[in-house]
Amino acid sequence: MKILSNIRVIELGTYITGPAAGMHLADLGADVIKVERPGEGDPFRAFKGGLYSPHYQTYNRNKRSIALNTKEKEDLDVLHNLVRDADVFIQNFRPGVAEKLGAGEDELRALNPGLIYCAISGFGTSGPSRDRPTYDTVAQAASGYLRLLTPPENPRVIGPAIADAITGQYAAMAILAALLEKGQTGTGRRIDISMLEAMCHFNLDSFTHYYSVGEVMGPLSRPVVSQSYTFECADGKWIAFHLSSPTKFWEGLLQATDQMQLKDDLRFAERLERIKHQDDLIAHFTPVFKTRPRDEWCDRLLANEVPHSPAYDSDEALEDPQAQHLNIKVSAPSSELGTFTTVRAPYSFDGEADLDVLPPPLLDEHGAEIRAELKKRKAG
């Protein structure tokens, strides 16, 4: 299952984008060595006090940690020795910072000509915004994506760190492509990816609509056309369904909710009319869904083959029978937590999912081990 078990990755990354890229490779079996600052480590460690916040845990499983101060020659030598035998190096600093840390591309490639060097930035390595500080919300806003998530009334930033996570995923994809090429040619690559570029690509549908038909999409554009809904039920729990275009799903909804009279309502008789009058549909169905508990609505929608799901919170989603059947939730013993629980990687190979996971490392947990490995290599 550990397809990348012969690949070594050195990650000099903080917060999300670099660590997320490293995590995807670690999930595939790569030996990912996370290089951190002595004493404090990745700043994400301390987001909720201590050095093991849930923010840090999310993106750092399946890795080893070594603490190095690259301003000290001895520690810089350790980093350089690690790079000599590595396949991939990942950093997500502002342009120019890695060079100051002794980890610029030229310096590392002189040690390892076949190295795949991945540099993740906010706005790219050149241009007027090159040196601007960037975090998730900034990249979402600059790419046009934030406006698709912002409530039209009482606007505020909502949702998870999408730009950070997506950039890390794109970076991992590019690294895998470079590893494939390196396996054929022995040649390394420099990979540059910015949060702006990643989010613009992720926002592709919005740009296609604009350049093809002149439509500037907003937060309601997709759910209106796709006929997507979410409602609160009698027990305070929520349900969601997605009718798309087949008429049978609309008719199934009417049957499930005992609202067959709407079939003759001119506002809703055709899909384009339902799109036009979605606010009216929401107003009609809001009190309807408050008449029964969520589980009962799920049974009714299922019986009528309406695409739906309970709109779960995180304390419910992985307890769903299908999630349990797929073993999406995995756990491992942890010296820090007792038990570390997370979501496994989403793919299966030859019909088998990888259920093994290592908890995120403590700061410098593997420092002595990694140094001993380097000495052994040098002696050999």
Secondary structure, DSSP 4 states (H G I P E B T S, - for coil): --TTTT-EEEEE--TTHHHHHHHHHHHTT-EEEEEE-TTT-SGGGGTTSTT--HHHHHT-TTEEEEE--TTSHHHHHHHHHHHHT-SEEEE-PPTTHHHHTT--HHHHHHH-TT-EEEEEESS-SSSTTTT----HHHHHHHTT-GGGTS-SSS----SS-HHHHHHHHHHHHHHHHHHHHHHHH----EEEEEHHHHHHHHTHHHHHHHHHH-----TTHHHHHHTEEEEE-TTS-EEEEE--S-HHHHHHHHHHHT-GGGGG-TTTSSHHHHHHTHHHHHHHHHHHHTTS-HHHHHHHHHHTT--EEE---TTTGGGSHHHHHTT-EEEEEETTTEEEEEEPPS-EETTEE-----PPPPTTTTHHHHHHHHHHHHH-
